[in-house]
């Protein structure tokens, strides 16, 4: 970055012209944010990566002036030409800044600019004097001209949700948001033709010293008569009369080539049409409907219906249209079209894998039937071969895990539970999954593990951006055969707890999680994600064994089929905030906290449920499973057996900058570690203690390069240790760094958070 950006920045700046080097905006009183104002400038300097390096301009300047050469054309296409200062655009920028300030209530704002030149570069300094703003004194409306709308707006969610308050700035953007809010509110309550243009504001600024009286005007509904004349009327609420649903069988069938349709009258007001055998059972279609006959029209219900039908795997698309009957009763007929996808598919995939930073590849063979019982039930059958490194990228060729497995799943796009009412099912978009899984894993010189699991899981959406998941029951049988090498290393008594974690066990757990993710929301610049999950295991079995007075084994544990079962509770919280600086720069903050506690029938958490430190998604100065717990230092270079914990704390901050083509750069700072709950002899200095844990938080920093192909992202991160709590001396690692001990290179798929 430094070398490219150090190329002559004025190479392509003509004589007598200037490179726009910098723009500054100063606002008296700091009444406006410079980042908000910058977007209104008609001319901005060349983009800087991390705010320091003009990489794009540097790449452009690497090109020669002979455009017949392909390399020169490619460099110019990938780079960014120099921004040549234009005084007219500066004048336009002043006007745009002044216009923006006026929309925020500073009607008498003044904007000026000064320039400073040095050689062939120029700096433009904008100065904004806001002067006294206008504020809202009183707010009125004329909604009483329409008693129905007035009554609705006086109900919950109407006037009470307004963002216009007395004493606030006279902000035009807030007024426009209020028009949109009221329009959305009414369109969800039957007003099919209502939009924000039906509302207007009048402002009287003559009432006092820099004060404004606002009035919200409800415009009448304009009806155009057959002769072309217009009359005014009150806005009307509309109801749904009939619903006509057409299902198009065949992945290429449309309205234009459908042929003859068969008719199925599901009930008096719902008619289903189909070309041939119905694609879906009528009950499934009716259950997916959120729009109901005789109900009031609602934009929200229409969106919910789209969401429900689009979630059915057997459908490739859906459309909803309304027909105004003009029958004097304000009724609409609803026409819904459902287009089928291919019901069956086979797949062979070769993929790269990334499990907590472990790099590998996998080959998958799959079969799916998306409409097994004509209810969009998805039957999936998978077989998998995978090979995965377990000590980071440097070990992929000679140290790896061999993984063989298969899975059969059946997903129902609804709750499978007795006694649930239809109206409850309509309110919640849910699915139920049954799954059975087999996995055989070989970890060289350590163990062979066989896992058989089966379970039942509910997933549903209740509010926008919120997702819920309930593992009603998850049964796991784990059979482990350890190697002679493993047994010889961990045969000592002090490793008894670790050996227990790597012995045969049975897990019967239940878990629940809730997540919020507005990453897909286009109107928000800043994004938020969080997930809270909790799971518990063994309680039901322990209660049954205790009540029935079952005999414990020699280790004081109850068994199922001669195998001890695990009993624990585990909780995790994950939070990420994605802050937009501008269209090319973002800062992402992340915090992850987890704790797992064994009790009752277990004295240790199963190793597959424990937490690991380091890796591509953790503190990136360490390879995966090489950090912690606490101040523990492994006797071997990578002893993943002992470098696990019951408590996790992870904090990250990452600056992301778009470069050119598909490239993105990142700079990051990571902190965190894992700890054990109990004091284990095999993991000295690994226990969590309130008066010590903050001294054991590892720190790392680094740079990353990413290839963003939209549908997936390839990531390379170089992490460097800054503070290593596991060293007896020289914890701070800014001096005497070595590649082997203080650096870690990570390859991964997708963002770390």
FENTAWO-V855856 format. One record per residue. N is the residue number from 0. RES is the residue in one small letter. PHI is phi as a letter, one per 40 degrees, with the letter a starting at -180 (NA if undefined). PSI is psi in radians with two decimals (NA if undefined). Layout:
BEGIN
<<N & RES & PHI & PSI> <N & RES & PHI & PSI>>
END
This chain:
BEGIN
<<0 & x & NA & -0.79> <1 & x & c & -0.77> <2 & x & c & -0.78> <3 & x & c & -0.79> <4 & x & c & -0.27> <5 & x & c & -0.10> <6 & x & c & 2.71> <7 & x & d & 2.02> <8 & x & c & -0.25> <9 & x & b & 0.30> <10 & x & d & -0.71> <11 & x & b & 0.38> <12 & x & c & 2.06> <13 & x & c & 2.77> <14 & x & c & 2.42> <15 & x & g & -0.09> <16 & x & b & 2.97> <17 & x & b & 2.51> <18 & x & c & 2.22> <19 & x & c & 1.80> <20 & x & c & -0.64> <21 & x & a & 2.60> <22 & x & b & 2.39> <23 & x & b & 2.48> <24 & x & b & 2.10> <25 & x & b & 2.22> <26 & x & b & 2.11> <27 & x & c & 2.32> <28 & x & g & -0.03> <29 & x & f & 0.77> <30 & x & c & -0.08> <31 & x & a & 2.62> <32 & x & c & 2.29> <33 & x & c & -0.62> <34 & x & c & -0.63> <35 & x & c & -0.61> <36 & x & c & -0.55> <37 & x & d & -0.61> <38 & x & c & -0.25> <39 & x & c & -0.03> <40 & x & c & 2.33> <41 & x & c & -0.19> <42 & x & a & 2.15> <43 & x & b & 2.68> <44 & x & c & 2.92> <45 & x & d & 2.56> <46 & x & c & 2.43> <47 & x & b & 2.20> <48 & x & c & 2.25> <49 & x & g & 0.29> <50 & x & g & 0.20> <51 & x & b & -0.76> <52 & x & b & 2.19> <53 & x & c & 1.24> <54 & x & c & -0.78> <55 & x & c & -0.76> <56 & x & c & -0.68> <57 & x & c & -0.72> <58 & x & c & -0.72> <59 & x & c & -0.74> <60 & x & c & -0.27> <61 & x & c & -0.34> <62 & x & c & 2.66> <63 & x & c & 3.01> <64 & x & c & -0.11> <65 & x & c & 1.73> <66 & x & c & -0.09> <67 & x & c & -0.29> <68 & x & c & 2.32> <69 & x & c & -0.68> <70 & x & c & -0.66> <71 & x & c & -0.70> <72 & x & c & -0.72> <73 & x & c & -0.71> <74 & x & c & -0.70> <75 & x & c & -0.63> <76 & x & c & -0.67> <77 & x & c & -0.47> <78 & x & c & -2.84> <79 & x & b & 2.19> <80 & x & c & 2.73> <81 & x & c & 2.49> <82 & x & c & 1.94> <83 & x & c & 2.23> <84 & x & d & 2.31> <85 & x & b & 1.95> <86 & x & c & -0.52> <87 & x & c & -0.68> <88 & x & c & -0.53> <89 & x & c & -0.73> <90 & x & c & -0.77> <91 & x & c & -0.64> <92 & x & c & -0.70> <93 & x & d & -0.78> <94 & x & c & -0.69> <95 & x & c & -0.70> <96 & x & c & -0.71> <97 & x & c & -0.72> <98 & x & c & -0.73> <99 & x & c & -0.81> <100 & x & c & -0.63> <101 & x & c & -0.67> <102 & x & c & -0.37> <103 & x & c & 0.13> <104 & x & h & -0.10> <105 & x & c & 1.33> <106 & x & c & -0.39> <107 & x & b & 0.46> <108 & x & c & 2.53> <109 & x & b & 2.41> <110 & x & b & 2.29> <111 & x & b & 2.94> <112 & x & a & 2.61> <113 & x & b & 2.57> <114 & x & b & 2.58> <115 & x & b & 2.25> <116 & x & b & 2.56> <117 & x & a & 1.95> <118 & x & f & -2.08> <119 & x & b & 0.39> <120 & x & b & 2.65> <121 & x & b & 2.54> <122 & x & b & 2.29> <123 & x & b & 2.19> <124 & x & b & 2.03> <125 & x & c & 2.42> <126 & x & b & 2.16> <127 & x & b & 2.15> <128 & x & b & 1.84> <129 & x & c & -0.62> <130 & x & g & -3.14> <131 & x & c & 2.25> <132 & x & c & 2.86> <133 & x & c & 2.41> <134 & x & b & 2.76> <135 & x & c & 2.19> <136 & x & c & -0.94> <137 & x & b & 2.71> <138 & x & b & 2.23> <139 & x & b & 2.98> <140 & x & a & 2.87> <141 & x & b & 0.50> <142 & x & c & -0.27> <143 & x & c & -0.19> <144 & x & c & -0.27> <145 & x & b & 1.59> <146 & x & d & -0.58> <147 & x & c & -0.84> <148 & x & c & -0.72> <149 & x & d & -0.74> <150 & x & c & -0.70> <151 & x & c & -0.76> <152 & x & c & -0.37> <153 & x & c & -0.21> <154 & x & c & 3.14> <155 & x & d & 2.31> <156 & x & g & -0.09> <157 & x & c & -1.82> <158 & x & c & -0.52> <159 & x & c & -0.36> <160 & x & c & 0.07> <161 & x & c & 2.55> <162 & x & b & 0.06> <163 & x & c & 2.04> <164 & x & b & 2.61> <165 & x & c & 2.40> <166 & x & g & -0.21> <167 & x & c & 2.84> <168 & x & c & 2.60> <169 & x & c & 1.41> <170 & x & c & 2.00> <171 & x & c & -0.64> <172 & x & c & -0.66> <173 & x & c & -0.68> <174 & x & c & -0.71> <175 & x & c & -0.66> <176 & x & c & -0.60> <177 & x & c & -0.69> <178 & x & c & -0.77> <179 & x & c & -0.70> <180 & x & c & -0.80> <181 & x & c & -0.69> <182 & x & c & -0.80> <183 & x & c & -0.74> <184 & x & d & -0.78> <185 & x & c & -0.60> <186 & x & c & -0.35> <187 & x & c & -0.04> <188 & x & b & 0.61> <189 & x & h & -0.22> <190 & x & c & 1.48> <191 & x & c & -0.68> <192 & x & c & 0.04> <193 & x & c & 2.47> <194 & x & a & 3.04> <195 & x & c & -0.33> <196 & x & c & -0.19> <197 & x & c & -0.05> <198 & x & b & 2.58> <199 & x & a & 2.81> <200 & x & b & 2.43> <201 & x & b & 2.50> <202 & x & b & 2.20> <203 & x & b & 1.91> <204 & x & c & 0.17> <205 & x & c & 0.15> <206 & x & c & -0.24> <207 & x & a & -2.97> <208 & x & c & 1.80> <209 & x & f & 0.77> <210 & x & b & 2.70> <211 & x & b & 2.35> <212 & x & c & 2.16> <213 & x & b & 2.56> <214 & x & b & 2.21> <215 & x & c & 2.13> <216 & x & b & 2.21> <217 & x & c & 1.94> <218 & x & c & 2.60> <219 & x & c & 2.80> <220 & x & c & 2.29> <221 & x & c & 2.14> <222 & x & b & 2.22> <223 & x & c & 2.11> <224 & x & c & 2.83> <225 & x & d & -0.54> <226 & x & c & 0.05> <227 & x & g & -0.18> <228 & x & c & 2.84> <229 & x & b & 2.52> <230 & x & b & 2.69> <231 & x & c & 2.53> <232 & x & a & 2.89> <233 & x & c & 2.66> <234 & x & c & 2.47> <235 & x & b & 2.55> <236 & x & c & 2.50> <237 & x & b & 2.54> <238 & x & b & 2.73> <239 & x & c & 2.28> <240 & x & c & -1.34> <241 & x & b & 2.69> <242 & x & b & 2.11> <243 & x & b & 2.11> <244 & x & b & 2.21> <245 & x & b & 2.16> <246 & x & b & 2.28> <247 & x & b & 1.88> <248 & x & c & 2.55> <249 & x & g & 2.31> <250 & x & c & -0.20> <251 & x & b & 0.07> <252 & x & c & 2.38> <253 & x & b & -3.10> <254 & x & c & -0.52> <255 & x & c & -0.41> <256 & x & b & 0.43> <257 & x & c & -0.54> <258 & x & g & -2.67> <259 & x & c & 2.42> <260 & x & b & 2.44> <261 & x & c & 2.58> <262 & x & b & 2.35> <263 & x & b & 1.93> <264 & x & c & 1.81> <265 & x & c & -0.80> <266 & x & a & -2.96> <267 & x & d & -0.63> <268 & x & b & 0.06> <269 & x & b & 2.08> <270 & x & b & 2.30> <271 & x & b & 2.27> <272 & x & b & 2.58> <273 & x & a & 2.51> <274 & x & c & 1.66> <275 & x & g & -2.68> <276 & x & c & 2.30> <277 & x & d & 2.39> <278 & x & c & -0.75> <279 & x & b & 2.66> <280 & x & c & 2.42> <281 & x & d & -0.63> <282 & x & c & -0.63> <283 & x & c & -0.74> <284 & x & c & -0.79> <285 & x & c & -0.62> <286 & x & c & -0.52> <287 & x & c & -0.32> <288 & x & c & 2.29> <289 & x & b & -0.40> <290 & x & c & 2.24> <291 & x & b & 2.55> <292 & x & d & 2.54> <293 & x & g & 0.05> <294 & x & c & 2.82> <295 & x & c & 2.49> <296 & x & c & 2.49> <297 & x & a & 2.18> <298 & x & d & -0.70> <299 & x & c & -0.74> <300 & x & c & -0.62> <301 & x & c & -0.79> <302 & x & c & -0.71> <303 & x & c & -0.65> <304 & x & c & -0.76> <305 & x & d & -0.84> <306 & x & d & -0.73> <307 & x & c & -0.84> <308 & x & c & -0.65> <309 & x & c & -0.29> <310 & x & c & -0.19> <311 & x & c & 2.15> <312 & x & c & -0.49> <313 & x & c & -0.21> <314 & x & b & 2.35> <315 & x & c & -0.37> <316 & x & a & 2.85> <317 & x & a & 2.68> <318 & x & a & 2.55> <319 & x & b & 2.19> <320 & x & b & 2.69> <321 & x & b & 2.50> <322 & x & b & 2.02> <323 & x & c & 2.11> <324 & x & c & -0.30> <325 & x & f & 0.76> <326 & x & b & 0.20> <327 & x & g & -0.20> <328 & x & b & 0.19> <329 & x & f & 0.97> <330 & x & b & 2.60> <331 & x & b & 2.42> <332 & x & c & 2.43> <333 & x & b & 2.18> <334 & x & b & 2.10> <335 & x & b & 2.28> <336 & x & b & 2.29> <337 & x & b & 2.18> <338 & x & b & 2.22> <339 & x & c & 2.62> <340 & x & c & 3.10> <341 & x & c & 2.22> <342 & x & c & -0.49> <343 & x & b & 2.61> <344 & x & a & 2.62> <345 & x & b & 2.59> <346 & x & a & 2.49> <347 & x & b & 2.05> <348 & x & b & 2.44> <349 & x & b & 2.21> <350 & x & a & 2.69> <351 & x & c & 2.52> <352 & x & b & 2.69> <353 & x & a & 1.78> <354 & x & b & 1.79> <355 & x & f & 0.58> <356 & x & g & -0.15> <357 & x & c & 2.26> <358 & x & c & 2.48> <359 & x & a & -2.94> <360 & x & a & 2.81> <361 & x & a & 2.58> <362 & x & b & 2.23> <363 & x & b & 2.38> <364 & x & b & 2.19> <365 & x & b & 2.68> <366 & x & b & 2.40> <367 & x & b & 2.39> <368 & x & b & 2.05> <369 & x & c & 0.06> <370 & x & a & 1.00> <371 & x & c & -0.84> <372 & x & b & 0.44> <373 & x & f & 0.62> <374 & x & b & 0.41> <375 & x & g & 0.52> <376 & x & c & 2.40> <377 & x & b & 2.04> <378 & x & c & 2.18> <379 & x & b & 2.36> <380 & x & b & 2.23> <381 & x & b & 2.55> <382 & x & b & 2.51> <383 & x & a & 2.43> <384 & x & b & 2.23> <385 & x & b & 2.62> <386 & x & b & 2.22> <387 & x & a & 2.31> <388 & x & c & 2.68> <389 & x & b & 0.19> <390 & x & b & 0.35> <391 & x & h & 3.13> <392 & x & c & -0.50> <393 & x & c & -0.22> <394 & x & b & 0.13> <395 & x & c & -0.49> <396 & x & c & -0.43> <397 & x & b & -0.05> <398 & x & b & 1.96> <399 & x & a & 2.81> <400 & x & c & 2.33> <401 & x & c & 2.29> <402 & x & b & 2.09> <403 & x & b & 2.44> <404 & x & a & 2.98> <405 & x & a & 2.72> <406 & x & a & 2.45> <407 & x & b & 2.22> <408 & x & b & 2.67> <409 & x & b & 2.05> <410 & x & b & 2.15> <411 & x & b & 2.26> <412 & x & c & 0.79> <413 & x & a & 2.94> <414 & x & c & 2.22> <415 & x & b & 1.59> <416 & x & a & 2.36> <417 & x & c & 2.73> <418 & x & g & 0.29> <419 & x & c & 2.31> <420 & x & c & 2.70> <421 & x & c & -0.68> <422 & x & c & -0.53> <423 & x & c & -0.75> <424 & x & c & -0.59> <425 & x & c & -0.53> <426 & x & c & -0.41> <427 & x & b & 2.21> <428 & x & c & 1.91> <429 & x & b & 2.86> <430 & x & a & 2.71> <431 & x & b & 2.30> <432 & x & b & 2.28> <433 & x & b & 2.39> <434 & x & a & 2.50> <435 & x & b & 2.39> <436 & x & b & 2.47> <437 & x & b & 2.37> <438 & x & a & 2.32> <439 & x & b & 2.20> <440 & x & b & 2.37> <441 & x & b & 2.14> <442 & x & b & 1.99> <443 & x & d & 2.35> <444 & x & f & 0.35> <445 & x & b & -1.19> <446 & x & a & 2.89> <447 & x & b & 2.33> <448 & x & b & 2.32> <449 & x & b & 2.23> <450 & x & b & 2.24> <451 & x & b & 2.19> <452 & x & b & 2.66> <453 & x & a & 2.65> <454 & x & a & 3.01> <455 & x & b & 2.27> <456 & x & b & 2.40> <457 & x & b & 2.42> <458 & x & b & 2.39> <459 & x & a & 2.76> <460 & x & b & 2.32> <461 & x & b & -0.76> <462 & x & b & 2.84> <463 & x & d & 2.35> <464 & x & g & -0.14> <465 & x & b & 2.34> <466 & x & b & 2.46> <467 & x & b & 2.58> <468 & x & a & 2.33> <469 & x & b & 1.95> <470 & x & c & 1.66> <471 & x & c & -0.77> <472 & x & a & 2.41> <473 & x & b & 1.96> <474 & x & b & 2.26> <475 & x & b & 2.18> <476 & x & b & 2.14> <477 & x & b & 2.09> <478 & x & b & 2.16> <479 & x & b & 2.28> <480 & x & b & 1.90> <481 & x & c & 2.69> <482 & x & c & 2.92> <483 & x & c & -0.65> <484 & x & c & -0.80> <485 & x & c & -0.82> <486 & x & c & -0.65> <487 & x & c & -0.60> <488 & x & c & -0.69> <489 & x & b & 0.46> <490 & x & c & -0.31> <491 & x & c & 2.67> <492 & x & d & -0.57> <493 & x & c & -0.24> <494 & x & c & 0.27> <495 & x & c & -0.70> <496 & x & c & -0.73> <497 & x & c & -0.68> <498 & x & c & -0.64> <499 & x & c & -0.63> <500 & x & c & -0.45> <501 & x & b & 0.67> <502 & x & b & 2.96> <503 & x & d & 2.38> <504 & x & a & 2.88> <505 & x & b & 2.31> <506 & x & b & 2.19> <507 & x & b & 1.78> <508 & x & b & 2.85> <509 & x & b & 2.41> <510 & x & a & 2.70> <511 & x & b & 2.45> <512 & x & a & 2.63> <513 & x & b & 2.36> <514 & x & b & 2.63> <515 & x & b & 2.25> <516 & x & a & 1.95> <517 & x & b & 0.47> <518 & x & c & -0.56> <519 & x & c & -0.10> <520 & x & c & 2.08> <521 & x & c & -0.49> <522 & x & c & -0.26> <523 & x & c & 2.32> <524 & x & c & -0.63> <525 & x & c & 2.38> <526 & x & b & 2.60> <527 & x & b & 2.44> <528 & x & b & 2.36> <529 & x & a & 2.68> <530 & x & a & 2.32> <531 & x & b & 2.21> <532 & x & b & 2.63> <533 & x & a & 2.47> <534 & x & a & 2.65> <535 & x & a & 2.62> <536 & x & b & 2.59> <537 & x & g & -0.12> <538 & x & c & -0.75> <539 & x & c & -0.80> <540 & x & c & -0.72> <541 & x & c & -0.70> <542 & x & c & -0.75> <543 & x & c & -0.81> <544 & x & c & -0.69> <545 & x & c & -0.76> <546 & x & c & -0.69> <547 & x & c & 0.00> <548 & x & f & 0.76> <549 & x & c & 2.62> <550 & x & c & 2.41> <551 & x & c & 2.80> <552 & x & c & -3.07> <553 & x & c & -0.41> <554 & x & c & 0.14> <555 & x & g & 0.49> <556 & x & b & 2.53> <557 & x & c & 2.70> <558 & x & b & 2.73> <559 & x & b & 1.99> <560 & x & g & 0.55> <561 & x & g & 0.16> <562 & x & b & 2.25> <563 & x & c & 2.56> <564 & x & b & 2.65> <565 & x & c & 2.60> <566 & x & b & 2.11> <567 & x & a & 2.97> <568 & x & b & 2.42> <569 & x & b & 2.33> <570 & x & b & 2.55> <571 & x & a & 2.54> <572 & x & b & 2.27> <573 & x & b & 2.25> <574 & x & b & 2.36> <575 & x & b & 2.41> <576 & x & b & 2.11> <577 & x & b & 1.81> <578 & x & c & 2.19> <579 & x & c & 2.18> <580 & x & c & -0.90> <581 & x & a & -2.98> <582 & x & c & -0.24> <583 & x & b & -0.13> <584 & x & b & 2.37> <585 & x & a & 2.66> <586 & x & b & 2.26> <587 & x & b & 2.25> <588 & x & b & 2.44> <589 & x & a & 2.45> <590 & x & b & 2.31> <591 & x & b & 2.25> <592 & x & b & 2.37> <593 & x & a & 2.61> <594 & x & a & 2.40> <595 & x & b & 2.32> <596 & x & b & 2.05> <597 & x & c & 2.61> <598 & x & a & 3.10> <599 & x & g & -1.87> <600 & x & c & 0.07> <601 & x & b & 2.56> <602 & x & b & -0.03> <603 & x & a & 2.62> <604 & x & c & 2.39> <605 & x & d & 2.50> <606 & x & c & -0.53> <607 & x & c & -0.18> <608 & x & b & -0.04> <609 & x & c & 2.94> <610 & x & c & 2.61> <611 & x & b & 2.63> <612 & x & b & 2.72> <613 & x & g & -3.10> <614 & x & h & 3.07> <615 & x & c & -0.35> <616 & x & b & 0.22> <617 & x & b & -2.33> <618 & x & c & 1.84> <619 & x & c & 0.02> <620 & x & c & -0.17> <621 & x & b & 2.51> <622 & x & c & 2.84> <623 & x & c & 2.38> <624 & x & g & 0.50> <625 & x & b & 0.08> <626 & x & b & 2.27> <627 & x & g & -2.95> <628 & x & c & 2.54> <629 & x & f & -2.20> <630 & x & c & 0.18> <631 & x & c & 2.36> <632 & x & b & 2.15> <633 & x & c & 2.48> <634 & x & c & -0.52> <635 & x & b & 2.92> <636 & x & c & -0.89> <637 & x & b & 1.69> <638 & x & b & 1.42> <639 & x & c & -0.40> <640 & x & c & -0.80> <641 & x & c & -0.26> <642 & x & c & 1.03> <643 & x & b & 2.85> <644 & x & a & 3.06> <645 & x & b & -0.18> <646 & x & b & 2.41> <647 & x & b & 2.39> <648 & x & b & 2.19> <649 & x & b & 2.25> <650 & x & b & 2.32> <651 & x & b & 2.59> <652 & x & b & 2.23> <653 & x & b & 2.24> <654 & x & c & 2.17> <655 & x & b & 2.31> <656 & x & b & 2.26> <657 & x & c & 2.33> <658 & x & c & -1.84> <659 & x & b & 2.89> <660 & x & f & -2.15> <661 & x & b & 0.09> <662 & x & c & 2.48> <663 & x & b & 2.41> <664 & x & b & 2.74> <665 & x & a & 2.59> <666 & x & b & 2.38> <667 & x & b & 2.78> <668 & x & b & 2.14> <669 & x & b & 2.60> <670 & x & a & 2.55> <671 & x & i & -3.12> <672 & x & a & 3.09> <673 & x & b & 2.72> <674 & x & a & 2.82> <675 & x & c & 2.66> <676 & x & c & -0.79> <677 & x & c & 2.87> <678 & x & c & 1.86> <679 & x & b & 2.35> <680 & x & c & -0.55> <681 & x & c & -0.24> <682 & x & b & 1.17> <683 & x & c & 2.49> <684 & x & g & 0.38> <685 & x & b & -0.09> <686 & x & c & 2.52> <687 & x & c & 2.19> <688 & x & b & 2.30> <689 & x & c & -0.58> <690 & x & c & 0.03> <691 & x & b & -0.40> <692 & x & c & -0.61> <693 & x & c & -0.41> <694 & x & c & -0.21> <695 & x & b & 0.19> <696 & x & c & 2.07> <697 & x & c & 2.57> <698 & x & b & 2.47> <699 & x & a & 2.72> <700 & x & b & 2.93> <701 & x & i & -3.07> <702 & x & b & 2.67> <703 & x & b & 2.72> <704 & x & b & 2.30> <705 & x & b & 2.60> <706 & x & b & 1.94> <707 & x & b & 1.86> <708 & x & b & 0.39> <709 & x & g & -1.06> <710 & x & c & -0.29> <711 & x & a & 2.81> <712 & x & b & 2.28> <713 & x & b & 2.33> <714 & x & b & 2.32> <715 & x & b & 2.16> <716 & x & b & 2.32> <717 & x & b & 1.95> <718 & x & b & 2.48> <719 & x & b & 2.30> <720 & x & c & 2.34> <721 & x & b & -0.77> <722 & x & b & 2.11> <723 & x & b & 1.83> <724 & x & c & -0.21> <725 & x & c & -0.11> <726 & x & c & 2.44> <727 & x & c & -0.73> <728 & x & b & 2.92> <729 & x & f & 0.88> <730 & x & c & -0.72> <731 & x & c & 2.23> <732 & x & b & 0.60> <733 & x & c & -0.36> <734 & x & b & 2.56> <735 & x & g & 0.53> <736 & x & c & 2.47> <737 & x & b & 2.54> <738 & x & c & -0.74> <739 & x & c & -0.73> <740 & x & c & -0.38> <741 & x & b & 0.03> <742 & x & b & 2.65> <743 & x & a & 2.27> <744 & x & b & 2.26> <745 & x & b & 2.44> <746 & x & b & 2.30> <747 & x & a & 2.90> <748 & x & b & 2.17> <749 & x & g & 2.89> <750 & x & c & 2.68> <751 & x & c & -0.43> <752 & x & a & NA>>
END
